[in-house]
Amino acid sequence: MLNLKHFLSIGMMGILVLLTGCAATGGNQAGEMAIRSGVIEQIENVQIDSNHHRGVGAVVGGLSGLGIGSLIGGGTGRDVAMVAGAIGGAVAGNEIQKKHDAPKPGQRIIVRTTGGVLVSVTQPTVPGLAVGQKVYIEGSGEDSKVRPQ
């Protein structure tokens, strides 16, 4: 039978693995970044879906609830507390994740670069961007951002 130390260490390892897998990549890393210039041809308002992994909140909450439940009582009472803690933690973790996973307002911006190529970038809303405005496109792929010149 596993004791409290085993439950907590397994729970903490699980949480660390999940959080490591959710660590952000890209973004503001040191080094060079491609920058292109152009003019905005079209702006469309869109909803940006979350890129979080579904179910992570329930798993982390369940493991946390299991660990907390294992601290309560002894014998059968401890087992009941662990099950209740795991279920309650999973439900709470899932609800918290739902709030963070709600779609956010964004813009799909089509820019004609100085080379004549059309580039479409979807990003969180940047106030002040308008059709006909000269802009820079920073980065490439999913990390691209349109910024005013």
N, CA, C and O atoms as a GROMACS GRO file, in nm:
protein
  596
    1MET      N    1   0.085  -0.119   0.000
    1MET     CA    2   0.000   0.000   0.000
    1MET      C    3   0.088   0.124   0.000
    1MET      O    4   0.188   0.130   0.072
    2LEU      N    5   0.053   0.220  -0.079
    2LEU     CA    6   0.130   0.343  -0.088
    2LEU      C    7   0.100   0.433   0.032
    2LEU      O    8  -0.015   0.445   0.075
    3ASN      N    9   0.204   0.494   0.084
    3ASN     CA   10   0.180   0.586   0.196
    3ASN      C   11   0.172   0.729   0.144
    3ASN      O   12   0.179   0.754   0.024
    4LEU      N   13   0.158   0.823   0.236
    4LEU     CA   14   0.140   0.964   0.202
    4LEU      C   15   0.255   1.018   0.118
    4LEU      O   16   0.232   1.091   0.022
    5LYS      N   17   0.377   0.983   0.154
    5LYS     CA   18   0.493   1.034   0.079
    5LYS      C   19   0.489   0.989  -0.066
    5LYS      O   20   0.523   1.066  -0.156
    6HIS      N   21   0.449   0.864  -0.088
    6HIS     CA   22   0.441   0.813  -0.225
    6HIS      C   23   0.334   0.888  -0.306
    6HIS      O   24   0.357   0.926  -0.420
    7PHE      N   25   0.216   0.909  -0.245
    7PHE     CA   26   0.110   0.982  -0.314
    7PHE      C   27   0.154   1.123  -0.350
    7PHE      O   28   0.134   1.168  -0.462
    8LEU      N   29   0.214   1.191  -0.254
    8LEU     CA   30   0.256   1.329  -0.281
    8LEU      C   31   0.366   1.336  -0.385
    8LEU      O   32   0.364   1.424  -0.471
    9SER      N   33   0.464   1.242  -0.380
    9SER     CA   34   0.570   1.248  -0.480
    9SER      C   35   0.519   1.214  -0.618
    9SER      O   36   0.561   1.274  -0.717
   10ILE      N   37   0.428   1.117  -0.628
   10ILE     CA   38   0.369   1.085  -0.758
   10ILE      C   39   0.288   1.203  -0.809
   10ILE      O   40   0.296   1.237  -0.926
   11GLY      N   41   0.210   1.264  -0.722
   11GLY     CA   42   0.130   1.380  -0.761
   11GLY      C   43   0.216   1.496  -0.806
   11GLY      O   44   0.185   1.561  -0.907
   12MET      N   45   0.324   1.524  -0.734
   12MET     CA   46   0.412   1.636  -0.771
   12MET      C   47   0.483   1.608  -0.903
   12MET      O   48   0.500   1.698  -0.984
   13MET      N   49   0.525   1.483  -0.925
   13MET     CA   50   0.589   1.449  -1.052
   13MET      C   51   0.490   1.468  -1.167
   13MET      O   52   0.526   1.520  -1.272
   14GLY      N   53   0.366   1.426  -1.146
   14GLY     CA   54   0.265   1.442  -1.250
   14GLY      C   55   0.240   1.589  -1.282
   14GLY      O   56   0.228   1.626  -1.398
   15ILE      N   57   0.232   1.671  -1.179
   15ILE     CA   58   0.211   1.815  -1.199
   15ILE      C   59   0.328   1.876  -1.274
   15ILE      O   60   0.308   1.956  -1.365
   16LEU      N   61   0.450   1.839  -1.236
   16LEU     CA   62   0.568   1.893  -1.304
   16LEU      C   63   0.573   1.852  -1.451
   16LEU      O   64   0.607   1.933  -1.537
   17VAL      N   65   0.538   1.727  -1.479
   17VAL     CA   66   0.536   1.680  -1.618
   17VAL      C   67   0.434   1.759  -1.698
   17VAL      O   68   0.462   1.801  -1.810
   18LEU      N   69   0.314   1.779  -1.642
   18LEU     CA   70   0.210   1.853  -1.712
   18LEU      C   71   0.250   1.998  -1.736
   18LEU      O   72   0.230   2.052  -1.845
   19LEU      N   73   0.306   2.061  -1.634
   19LEU     CA   74   0.344   2.201  -1.649
   19LEU      C   75   0.460   2.217  -1.746
   19LEU      O   76   0.466   2.316  -1.819
   20THR      N   77   0.551   2.123  -1.749
   20THR     CA   78   0.662   2.128  -1.844
   20THR      C   79   0.609   2.117  -1.986
   20THR      O   80   0.658   2.185  -2.076
   21GLY      N   81   0.511   2.031  -2.006
   21GLY     CA   82   0.453   2.016  -2.140
   21GLY      C   83   0.377   2.138  -2.186
   21GLY      O   84   0.360   2.158  -2.306
   22CYS      N   85   0.330   2.220  -2.092
   22CYS     CA   86   0.253   2.339  -2.127
   22CYS      C   87   0.341   2.464  -2.136
   22CYS      O   88   0.290   2.572  -2.163
   23ALA      N   89   0.470   2.450  -2.114
   23ALA     CA   90   0.558   2.567  -2.117
   23ALA      C   91   0.555   2.632  -2.254
   23ALA      O   92   0.553   2.564  -2.357
   24ALA      N   93   0.554   2.763  -2.255
   24ALA     CA   94   0.547   2.838  -2.380
   24ALA      C   95   0.679   2.828  -2.455
   24ALA      O   96   0.786   2.829  -2.395
   25THR      N   97   0.666   2.817  -2.586
   25THR     CA   98   0.785   2.821  -2.670
   25THR      C   99   0.771   2.937  -2.765
   25THR      O  100   0.661   2.990  -2.783
   26GLY      N  101   0.878   2.977  -2.826
   26GLY     CA  102   0.873   3.089  -2.919
   26GLY      C  103   0.859   3.219  -2.843
   26GLY      O  104   0.899   3.230  -2.727
   27GLY      N  105   0.800   3.319  -2.910
   27GLY     CA  106   0.777   3.446  -2.843
   27GLY      C  107   0.900   3.534  -2.841
   27GLY      O  108   0.963   3.555  -2.945
   28ASN      N  109   0.937   3.585  -2.724
   28ASN     CA  110   1.045   3.682  -2.711
   28ASN      C  111   1.178   3.615  -2.679
   28ASN      O  112   1.236   3.640  -2.574
   29GLN      N  113   1.225   3.531  -2.767
   29GLN     CA  114   1.353   3.465  -2.745
   29GLN      C  115   1.465   3.553  -2.800
   29GLN      O  116   1.444   3.633  -2.891
   30ALA      N  117   1.583   3.537  -2.742
   30ALA     CA  118   1.698   3.612  -2.790
   30ALA      C  119   1.736   3.564  -2.929
   30ALA      O  120   1.715   3.447  -2.962
   31GLY      N  121   1.792   3.652  -3.009
   31GLY     CA  122   1.837   3.615  -3.142
   31GLY      C  123   1.771   3.699  -3.249
   31GLY      O  124   1.706   3.800  -3.220
   32GLU      N  125   1.787   3.656  -3.372
   32GLU     CA  126   1.734   3.730  -3.486
   32GLU      C  127   1.587   3.699  -3.510
   32GLU      O  128   1.538   3.591  -3.474
   33MET      N  129   1.516   3.795  -3.571
   33MET     CA  130   1.376   3.776  -3.606
   33MET      C  131   1.355   3.835  -3.745
   33MET      O  132   1.401   3.945  -3.774
   34ALA      N  133   1.286   3.763  -3.829
   34ALA     CA  134   1.256   3.813  -3.963
   34ALA      C  135   1.154   3.926  -3.952
   34ALA      O  136   1.054   3.914  -3.881
   35ILE      N  137   1.179   4.037  -4.022
   35ILE     CA  138   1.084   4.149  -4.026
   35ILE      C  139   1.062   4.186  -4.172
   35ILE      O  140   1.156   4.215  -4.246
   36ARG      N  141   0.935   4.185  -4.211
   36ARG     CA  142   0.896   4.226  -4.347
   36ARG      C  143   0.808   4.349  -4.334
   36ARG      O  144   0.746   4.371  -4.230
   37SER      N  145   0.802   4.428  -4.438
   37SER     CA  146   0.714   4.545  -4.435
   37SER      C  147   0.611   4.534  -4.546
   37SER      O  148   0.631   4.464  -4.645
   38GLY      N  149   0.500   4.607  -4.527
   38GLY     CA  150   0.394   4.605  -4.626
   38GLY      C  151   0.282   4.698  -4.586
   38GLY      O  152   0.297   4.782  -4.497
   39VAL      N  153   0.169   4.681  -4.655
   39VAL     CA  154   0.052   4.765  -4.632
   39VAL      C  155  -0.068   4.674  -4.606
   39VAL      O  156  -0.087   4.573  -4.674
   40ILE      N  157  -0.149   4.710  -4.505
   40ILE     CA  158  -0.267   4.631  -4.471
   40ILE      C  159  -0.371   4.644  -4.582
   40ILE      O  160  -0.408   4.755  -4.621
   41GLU      N  161  -0.417   4.529  -4.633
   41GLU     CA  162  -0.521   4.528  -4.736
   41GLU      C  163  -0.658   4.495  -4.678
   41GLU      O  164  -0.760   4.540  -4.730
   42GLN      N  165  -0.661   4.418  -4.568
   42GLN     CA  166  -0.789   4.377  -4.511
   42GLN      C  167  -0.770   4.342  -4.364
   42GLN      O  168  -0.667   4.287  -4.325
   43ILE      N  169  -0.872   4.375  -4.281
   43ILE     CA  170  -0.874   4.336  -4.140
   43ILE      C  171  -1.010   4.275  -4.112
   43ILE      O  172  -1.113   4.334  -4.144
   44GLU      N  173  -1.010   4.156  -4.052
   44GLU     CA  174  -1.133   4.088  -4.018
   44GLU      C  175  -1.128   4.051  -3.869
   44GLU      O  176  -1.028   3.996  -3.822
   45ASN      N  177  -1.234   4.082  -3.796
   45ASN     CA  178  -1.241   4.044  -3.654
   45ASN      C  179  -1.273   3.896  -3.644
   45ASN      O  180  -1.364   3.847  -3.711
   46VAL      N  181  -1.199   3.824  -3.559
   46VAL     CA  182  -1.217   3.681  -3.540
   46VAL      C  183  -1.209   3.648  -3.391
   46VAL      O  184  -1.173   3.732  -3.310
   47GLN      N  185  -1.243   3.524  -3.357
   47GLN     CA  186  -1.225   3.471  -3.222
   47GLN      C  187  -1.108   3.373  -3.227
   47GLN      O  188  -1.106   3.282  -3.310
   48ILE      N  189  -1.010   3.392  -3.138
   48ILE     CA  190  -0.893   3.305  -3.134
   48ILE      C  191  -0.915   3.199  -3.027
   48ILE      O  192  -0.937   3.231  -2.910
   49ASP      N  193  -0.909   3.073  -3.069
   49ASP     CA  194  -0.924   2.962  -2.975
   49ASP      C  195  -0.799   2.948  -2.892
   49ASP      O  196  -0.689   2.982  -2.936
   50SER      N  197  -0.815   2.896  -2.771
   50SER     CA  198  -0.703   2.871  -2.682
   50SER      C  199  -0.618   2.758  -2.736
   50SER      O  200  -0.668   2.667  -2.801
   51ASN      N  201  -0.488   2.764  -2.708
   51ASN     CA  202  -0.401   2.656  -2.750
   51ASN      C  203  -0.362   2.566  -2.633
   51ASN      O  204  -0.266   2.489  -2.642
   52HIS      N  205  -0.436   2.575  -2.522
   52HIS     CA  206  -0.408   2.492  -2.406
   52HIS      C  207  -0.456   2.350  -2.432
   52HIS      O  208  -0.548   2.328  -2.510
   53HIS      N  209  -0.394   2.255  -2.368
   53HIS     CA  210  -0.434   2.115  -2.381
   53HIS      C  211  -0.558   2.090  -2.296
   53HIS      O  212  -0.559   2.118  -2.176
   54ARG      N  213  -0.660   2.038  -2.358
   54ARG     CA  214  -0.784   2.011  -2.285
   54ARG      C  215  -0.761   1.900  -2.182
   54ARG      O  216  -0.688   1.804  -2.208
   55GLY      N  217  -0.822   1.914  -2.066
   55GLY     CA  218  -0.814   1.813  -1.964
   55GLY      C  219  -0.702   1.831  -1.863
   55GLY      O  220  -0.701   1.764  -1.760
   56VAL      N  221  -0.608   1.920  -1.892
   56VAL     CA  222  -0.495   1.940  -1.800
   56VAL      C  223  -0.545   1.993  -1.666
   56VAL      O  224  -0.497   1.951  -1.561
   57GLY      N  225  -0.640   2.085  -1.668
   57GLY     CA  226  -0.694   2.141  -1.543
   57GLY      C  227  -0.756   2.033  -1.456
   57GLY      O  228  -0.737   2.033  -1.334
   58ALA      N  229  -0.830   1.941  -1.517
   58ALA     CA  230  -0.894   1.834  -1.441
   58ALA      C  231  -0.789   1.740  -1.382
   58ALA      O  232  -0.802   1.697  -1.268
   59VAL      N  233  -0.686   1.709  -1.459
   59VAL     CA  234  -0.582   1.617  -1.410
   59VAL      C  235  -0.505   1.681  -1.294
   59VAL      O  236  -0.485   1.618  -1.190
   60VAL      N  237  -0.462   1.806  -1.313
   60VAL     CA  238  -0.387   1.874  -1.206
   60VAL      C  239  -0.473   1.892  -1.083
   60VAL      O  240  -0.427   1.870  -0.971
   61GLY      N  241  -0.598   1.932  -1.102
   61GLY     CA  242  -0.690   1.947  -0.989
   61GLY      C  243  -0.715   1.816  -0.918
   61GLY      O  244  -0.719   1.812  -0.795
   62GLY      N  245  -0.732   1.708  -0.994
   62GLY     CA  246  -0.755   1.576  -0.933
   62GLY      C  247  -0.636   1.529  -0.852
   62GLY      O  248  -0.651   1.476  -0.743
   63LEU      N  249  -0.515   1.550  -0.908
   63LEU     CA  250  -0.395   1.511  -0.833
   63LEU      C  251  -0.378   1.594  -0.706
   63LEU      O  252  -0.340   1.542  -0.601
   64SER      N  253  -0.407   1.722  -0.716
   64SER     CA  254  -0.397   1.809  -0.598
   64SER      C  255  -0.499   1.767  -0.493
   64SER      O  256  -0.467   1.759  -0.374
   65GLY      N  257  -0.622   1.741  -0.536
   65GLY     CA  258  -0.726   1.697  -0.443
   65GLY      C  259  -0.692   1.564  -0.379
   65GLY      O  260  -0.721   1.543  -0.261
   66LEU      N  261  -0.632   1.475  -0.455
   66LEU     CA  262  -0.590   1.346  -0.402
   66LEU      C  263  -0.485   1.365  -0.293
   66LEU      O  264  -0.491   1.303  -0.187
   67GLY      N  265  -0.388   1.452  -0.321
   67GLY     CA  266  -0.283   1.479  -0.222
   67GLY      C  267  -0.338   1.540  -0.096
   67GLY      O  268  -0.299   1.501   0.015
   68ILE      N  269  -0.428   1.636  -0.110
   68ILE     CA  270  -0.488   1.701   0.008
   68ILE      C  271  -0.576   1.602   0.083
   68ILE      O  272  -0.574   1.599   0.206
   69GLY      N  273  -0.653   1.521   0.010
   69GLY     CA  274  -0.739   1.422   0.074
   69GLY      C  275  -0.661   1.319   0.153
   69GLY      O  276  -0.709   1.266   0.253
   70SER      N  277  -0.539   1.290   0.108
   70SER     CA  278  -0.458   1.189   0.178
   70SER      C  279  -0.408   1.240   0.313
   70SER      O  280  -0.360   1.161   0.395
   71LEU      N  281  -0.418   1.369   0.336
   71LEU     CA  282  -0.374   1.427   0.463
   71LEU      C  283  -0.483   1.419   0.570
   71LEU      O  284  -0.457   1.447   0.688
   72ILE      N  285  -0.604   1.382   0.528
   72ILE     CA  286  -0.718   1.384   0.620
   72ILE      C  287  -0.747   1.244   0.673
   72ILE      O  288  -0.752   1.148   0.596
   73GLY      N  289  -0.766   1.233   0.802
   73GLY     CA  290  -0.812   1.110   0.865
   73GLY      C  291  -0.716   0.994   0.854
   73GLY      O  292  -0.597   1.012   0.830
   74GLY      N  293  -0.771   0.875   0.871
   74GLY     CA  294  -0.694   0.752   0.864
   74GLY      C  295  -0.785   0.637   0.827
   74GLY      O  296  -0.907   0.647   0.845
   75GLY      N  297  -0.730   0.529   0.774
   75GLY     CA  298  -0.807   0.411   0.738
   75GLY      C  299  -0.907   0.441   0.627
   75GLY      O  300  -0.875   0.504   0.527
   76THR      N  301  -1.031   0.393   0.649
   76THR     CA  302  -1.138   0.411   0.550
   76THR      C  303  -1.172   0.558   0.530
   76THR      O  304  -1.203   0.600   0.418
   77GLY      N  305  -1.167   0.637   0.637
   77GLY     CA  306  -1.195   0.780   0.626
   77GLY      C  307  -1.096   0.849   0.534
   77GLY      O  308  -1.134   0.939   0.458
   78ARG      N  309  -0.972   0.809   0.540
   78ARG     CA  310  -0.870   0.868   0.452
   78ARG      C  311  -0.900   0.831   0.307
   78ARG      O  312  -0.889   0.914   0.218
   79ASP      N  313  -0.938   0.704   0.284
   79ASP     CA  314  -0.970   0.661   0.147
   79ASP      C  315  -1.086   0.742   0.090
   79ASP      O  316  -1.082   0.784  -0.026
   80VAL      N  317  -1.188   0.762   0.172
   80VAL     CA  318  -1.304   0.842   0.128
   80VAL      C  319  -1.261   0.986   0.100
   80VAL      O  320  -1.304   1.045   0.001
   81ALA      N  321  -1.178   1.042   0.187
   81ALA     CA  322  -1.131   1.180   0.168
   81ALA      C  323  -1.047   1.192   0.041
   81ALA      O  324  -1.055   1.292  -0.030
   82MET      N  325  -0.967   1.090   0.012
   82MET     CA  326  -0.885   1.094  -0.109
   82MET      C  327  -0.970   1.089  -0.235
   82MET      O  328  -0.946   1.164  -0.330
   83VAL      N  329  -1.071   1.002  -0.236
   83VAL     CA  330  -1.160   0.993  -0.352
   83VAL      C  331  -1.238   1.123  -0.368
   83VAL      O  332  -1.247   1.176  -0.479
   84ALA      N  333  -1.293   1.176  -0.259
   84ALA     CA  334  -1.368   1.302  -0.266
   84ALA      C  335  -1.278   1.416  -0.310
   84ALA      O  336  -1.318   1.501  -0.389
   85GLY      N  337  -1.155   1.419  -0.257
   85GLY     CA  338  -1.060   1.524  -0.295
   85GLY      C  339  -1.024   1.516  -0.442
   85GLY      O  340  -1.017   1.618  -0.509
   86ALA      N  341  -1.001   1.395  -0.492
   86ALA     CA  342  -0.966   1.378  -0.634
   86ALA      C  343  -1.081   1.422  -0.724
   86ALA      O  344  -1.059   1.491  -0.824
   87ILE      N  345  -1.203   1.381  -0.690
   87ILE     CA  346  -1.319   1.420  -0.772
   87ILE      C  347  -1.343   1.570  -0.763
   87ILE      O  348  -1.362   1.637  -0.865
   88GLY      N  349  -1.343   1.623  -0.642
   88GLY     CA  350  -1.364   1.768  -0.625
   88GLY      C  351  -1.256   1.850  -0.693
   88GLY      O  352  -1.285   1.952  -0.756
   89GLY      N  353  -1.131   1.806  -0.680
   89GLY     CA  354  -1.020   1.877  -0.745
   89GLY      C  355  -1.030   1.872  -0.896
   89GLY      O  356  -1.002   1.971  -0.964
   90ALA      N  357  -1.072   1.758  -0.951
   90ALA     CA  358  -1.086   1.745  -1.096
   90ALA      C  359  -1.195   1.838  -1.149
   90ALA      O  360  -1.177   1.904  -1.252
   91VAL      N  361  -1.308   1.844  -1.078
   91VAL     CA  362  -1.417   1.934  -1.120
   91VAL      C  363  -1.373   2.079  -1.111
   91VAL      O  364  -1.397   2.157  -1.204
   92ALA      N  365  -1.309   2.116  -1.000
   92ALA     CA  366  -1.263   2.255  -0.984
   92ALA      C  367  -1.158   2.291  -1.088
   92ALA      O  368  -1.163   2.399  -1.147
   93GLY      N  369  -1.062   2.202  -1.111
   93GLY     CA  370  -0.958   2.227  -1.210
   93GLY      C  371  -1.014   2.242  -1.350
   93GLY      O  372  -0.968   2.325  -1.428
   94ASN      N  373  -1.115   2.161  -1.383
   94ASN     CA  374  -1.179   2.170  -1.514
   94ASN      C  375  -1.250   2.304  -1.531
   94ASN      O  376  -1.242   2.364  -1.638
   95GLU      N  377  -1.320   2.351  -1.428
   95GLU     CA  378  -1.390   2.480  -1.435
   95GLU      C  379  -1.292   2.596  -1.450
   95GLU      O  380  -1.317   2.690  -1.525
   96ILE      N  381  -1.182   2.590  -1.378
   96ILE     CA  382  -1.080   2.695  -1.388
   96ILE      C  383  -1.022   2.698  -1.530
   96ILE      O  384  -1.004   2.805  -1.587
   97GLN      N  385  -0.995   2.580  -1.586
   97GLN     CA  386  -0.939   2.576  -1.721
   97GLN      C  387  -1.038   2.629  -1.824
   97GLN      O  388  -0.998   2.694  -1.920
   98LYS      N  389  -1.168   2.602  -1.806
   98LYS     CA  390  -1.269   2.652  -1.900
   98LYS      C  391  -1.264   2.804  -1.910
   98LYS      O  392  -1.277   2.860  -2.018
   99LYS      N  393  -1.244   2.871  -1.795
   99LYS     CA  394  -1.238   3.018  -1.796
   99LYS      C  395  -1.117   3.068  -1.874
   99LYS      O  396  -1.125   3.170  -1.943
  100HIS      N  397  -1.005   2.996  -1.865
  100HIS     CA  398  -0.884   3.037  -1.935
  100HIS      C  399  -0.885   2.996  -2.082
  100HIS      O  400  -0.811   3.052  -2.162
  101ASP      N  401  -0.969   2.898  -2.118
  101ASP     CA  402  -0.975   2.848  -2.254
  101ASP      C  403  -1.078   2.920  -2.340
  101ASP      O  404  -1.093   2.887  -2.458
  102ALA      N  405  -1.150   3.016  -2.284
  102ALA     CA  406  -1.253   3.087  -2.362
  102ALA      C  407  -1.187   3.158  -2.480
  102ALA      O  408  -1.078   3.213  -2.466
  103PRO      N  409  -1.254   3.156  -2.598
  103PRO     CA  410  -1.198   3.226  -2.713
  103PRO      C  411  -1.177   3.374  -2.682
  103PRO      O  412  -1.254   3.435  -2.609
  104LYS      N  413  -1.072   3.430  -2.740
  104LYS     CA  414  -1.039   3.571  -2.717
  104LYS      C  415  -1.052   3.648  -2.848
  104LYS      O  416  -1.031   3.592  -2.955
  105PRO      N  417  -1.089   3.778  -2.840
  105PRO     CA  418  -1.103   3.855  -2.963
  105PRO      C  419  -0.968   3.872  -3.033
  105PRO      O  420  -0.865   3.891  -2.968
  106GLY      N  421  -0.972   3.865  -3.165
  106GLY     CA  422  -0.850   3.881  -3.242
  106GLY      C  423  -0.878   3.941  -3.378
  106GLY      O  424  -0.991   3.980  -3.408
  107GLN      N  425  -0.774   3.949  -3.459
  107GLN     CA  426  -0.784   4.004  -3.594
  107GLN      C  427  -0.712   3.913  -3.692
  107GLN      O  428  -0.604   3.863  -3.662
  108ARG      N  429  -0.772   3.893  -3.808
  108ARG     CA  430  -0.703   3.829  -3.920
  108ARG      C  431  -0.668   3.945  -4.013
  108ARG      O  432  -0.756   4.010  -4.070
  109ILE      N  433  -0.539   3.970  -4.028
  109ILE     CA  434  -0.490   4.085  -4.104
  109ILE      C  435  -0.419   4.035  -4.229
  109ILE      O  436  -0.329   3.952  -4.222
  110ILE      N  437  -0.461   4.086  -4.344
  110ILE     CA  438  -0.395   4.052  -4.470
  110ILE      C  439  -0.310   4.170  -4.511
  110ILE      O  440  -0.359   4.282  -4.527
  111VAL      N  441  -0.180   4.142  -4.528
  111VAL     CA  442  -0.082   4.246  -4.562
  111VAL      C  443  -0.020   4.213  -4.696
  111VAL      O  444   0.018   4.098  -4.721
  112ARG      N  445  -0.010   4.313  -4.784
  112ARG     CA  446   0.065   4.298  -4.909
  112ARG      C  447   0.205   4.350  -4.882
  112ARG      O  448   0.225   4.469  -4.857
  113THR      N  449   0.302   4.259  -4.886
  113THR     CA  450   0.441   4.298  -4.858
  113THR      C  451   0.496   4.383  -4.972
  113THR      O  452   0.436   4.390  -5.080
  114THR      N  453   0.609   4.446  -4.946
  114THR     CA  454   0.671   4.530  -5.051
  114THR      C  455   0.711   4.446  -5.171
  114THR      O  456   0.729   4.501  -5.280
  115GLY      N  457   0.727   4.316  -5.155
  115GLY     CA  458   0.757   4.226  -5.265
  115GLY      C  459   0.633   4.180  -5.340
  115GLY      O  460   0.645   4.106  -5.438
  116GLY      N  461   0.512   4.224  -5.297
  116GLY     CA  462   0.388   4.191  -5.365
  116GLY      C  463   0.319   4.066  -5.313
  116GLY      O  464   0.213   4.029  -5.365
  117VAL      N  465   0.374   3.999  -5.215
  117VAL     CA  466   0.317   3.876  -5.162
  117VAL      C  467   0.212   3.911  -5.056
  117VAL      O  468   0.232   4.000  -4.973
  118LEU      N  469   0.097   3.839  -5.060
  118LEU     CA  470  -0.005   3.857  -4.957
  118LEU      C  471   0.027   3.764  -4.840
  118LEU      O  472   0.054   3.646  -4.858
  119VAL      N  473   0.024   3.820  -4.719
  119VAL     CA  474   0.050   3.744  -4.598
  119VAL      C  475  -0.070   3.763  -4.504
  119VAL      O  476  -0.113   3.876  -4.480
  120SER      N  477  -0.122   3.651  -4.452
  120SER     CA  478  -0.233   3.657  -4.358
  120SER      C  479  -0.180   3.622  -4.219
  120SER      O  480  -0.114   3.520  -4.200
  121VAL      N  481  -0.208   3.711  -4.121
  121VAL     CA  482  -0.165   3.691  -3.984
  121VAL      C  483  -0.287   3.702  -3.894
  121VAL      O  484  -0.362   3.799  -3.901
  122THR      N  485  -0.307   3.602  -3.808
  122THR     CA  486  -0.413   3.608  -3.708
  122THR      C  487  -0.347   3.628  -3.573
  122THR      O  488  -0.258   3.552  -3.534
  123GLN      N  489  -0.390   3.732  -3.502
  123GLN     CA  490  -0.327   3.770  -3.375
  123GLN      C  491  -0.430   3.835  -3.285
  123GLN      O  492  -0.538   3.872  -3.330
  124PRO      N  493  -0.396   3.850  -3.154
  124PRO     CA  494  -0.485   3.926  -3.066
  124PRO      C  495  -0.502   4.068  -3.119
  124PRO      O  496  -0.415   4.121  -3.188
  125THR      N  497  -0.616   4.129  -3.088
  125THR     CA  498  -0.649   4.261  -3.139
  125THR      C  499  -0.544   4.365  -3.101
  125THR      O  500  -0.504   4.376  -2.985
  126VAL      N  501  -0.499   4.441  -3.202
  126VAL     CA  502  -0.406   4.553  -3.181
  126VAL      C  503  -0.482   4.679  -3.220
  126VAL      O  504  -0.508   4.701  -3.338
  127PRO      N  505  -0.517   4.764  -3.121
  127PRO     CA  506  -0.591   4.885  -3.155
  127PRO      C  507  -0.509   4.977  -3.246
  127PRO      O  508  -0.387   4.984  -3.234
  128GLY      N  509  -0.577   5.045  -3.334
  128GLY     CA  510  -0.510   5.144  -3.417
  128GLY      C  511  -0.468   5.094  -3.553
  128GLY      O  512  -0.425   5.174  -3.636
  129LEU      N  513  -0.478   4.965  -3.582
  129LEU     CA  514  -0.444   4.916  -3.715
  129LEU      C  515  -0.560   4.944  -3.810
  129LEU      O  516  -0.676   4.929  -3.772
  130ALA      N  517  -0.528   4.986  -3.933
  130ALA     CA  518  -0.632   5.021  -4.029
  130ALA      C  519  -0.590   4.982  -4.170
  130ALA      O  520  -0.471   4.973  -4.201
  131VAL      N  521  -0.689   4.958  -4.255
  131VAL     CA  522  -0.663   4.927  -4.395
  131VAL      C  523  -0.586   5.044  -4.458
  131VAL      O  524  -0.620   5.160  -4.437
  132GLY      N  525  -0.482   5.012  -4.536
  132GLY     CA  526  -0.400   5.113  -4.601
  132GLY      C  527  -0.279   5.156  -4.519
  132GLY      O  528  -0.194   5.229  -4.569
  133GLN      N  529  -0.271   5.112  -4.395
  133GLN     CA  530  -0.161   5.152  -4.306
  133GLN      C  531  -0.035   5.071  -4.337
  133GLN      O  532  -0.042   4.951  -4.365
  134LYS      N  533   0.081   5.138  -4.331
  134LYS     CA  534   0.209   5.069  -4.347
  134LYS      C  535   0.243   4.999  -4.216
  134LYS      O  536   0.232   5.057  -4.108
  135VAL      N  537   0.285   4.872  -4.227
  135VAL     CA  538   0.312   4.791  -4.109
  135VAL      C  539   0.436   4.704  -4.130
  135VAL      O  540   0.487   4.688  -4.242
  136TYR      N  541   0.483   4.650  -4.018
  136TYR     CA  542   0.587   4.548  -4.019
  136TYR      C  543   0.524   4.415  -3.982
  136TYR      O  544   0.432   4.411  -3.900
  137ILE      N  545   0.572   4.308  -4.042
  137ILE     CA  546   0.534   4.173  -4.000
  137ILE      C  547   0.658   4.114  -3.934
  137ILE      O  548   0.759   4.090  -4.000
  138GLU      N  549   0.648   4.091  -3.803
  138GLU     CA  550   0.761   4.038  -3.727
  138GLU      C  551   0.744   3.888  -3.710
  138GLU      O  552   0.634   3.841  -3.684
  139GLY      N  553   0.852   3.813  -3.725
  139GLY     CA  554   0.851   3.669  -3.703
  139GLY      C  555   0.798   3.593  -3.822
  139GLY      O  556   0.780   3.648  -3.931
  140SER      N  557   0.773   3.463  -3.800
  140SER     CA  558   0.720   3.378  -3.906
  140SER      C  559   0.633   3.270  -3.845
  140SER      O  560   0.644   3.241  -3.726
  141GLY      N  561   0.549   3.210  -3.925
  141GLY     CA  562   0.460   3.104  -3.878
  141GLY      C  563   0.363   3.152  -3.772
  141GLY      O  564   0.310   3.263  -3.781
  142GLU      N  565   0.340   3.069  -3.671
  142GLU     CA  566   0.244   3.102  -3.565
  142GLU      C  567   0.290   3.217  -3.478
  142GLU      O  568   0.208   3.277  -3.408
  143ASP      N  569   0.417   3.250  -3.481
  143ASP     CA  570   0.470   3.358  -3.398
  143ASP      C  571   0.466   3.494  -3.468
  143ASP      O  572   0.513   3.594  -3.413
  144SER      N  573   0.409   3.501  -3.590
  144SER     CA  574   0.403   3.628  -3.663
  144SER      C  575   0.313   3.729  -3.595
  144SER      O  576   0.208   3.694  -3.541
  145LYS      N  577   0.354   3.854  -3.598
  145LYS     CA  578   0.276   3.965  -3.543
  145LYS      C  579   0.283   4.082  -3.639
  145LYS      O  580   0.388   4.108  -3.699
  146VAL      N  581   0.171   4.153  -3.654
  146VAL     CA  582   0.168   4.275  -3.737
  146VAL      C  583   0.178   4.393  -3.642
  146VAL      O  584   0.102   4.403  -3.546
  147ARG      N  585   0.272   4.482  -3.671
  147ARG     CA  586   0.297   4.601  -3.588
  147ARG      C  587   0.298   4.724  -3.678
  147ARG      O  588   0.346   4.717  -3.791
  148PRO      N  589   0.246   4.838  -3.629
  148PRO     CA  590   0.250   4.960  -3.709
  148PRO      C  591   0.394   5.006  -3.730
  148PRO      O  592   0.480   4.984  -3.645
  149GLN      N  593   0.418   5.070  -3.845
  149GLN     CA  594   0.553   5.126  -3.872
  149GLN      C  595   0.571   5.255  -3.799
  149GLN      O  596   0.677   5.318  -3.809
   0.00000   0.00000   0.00000
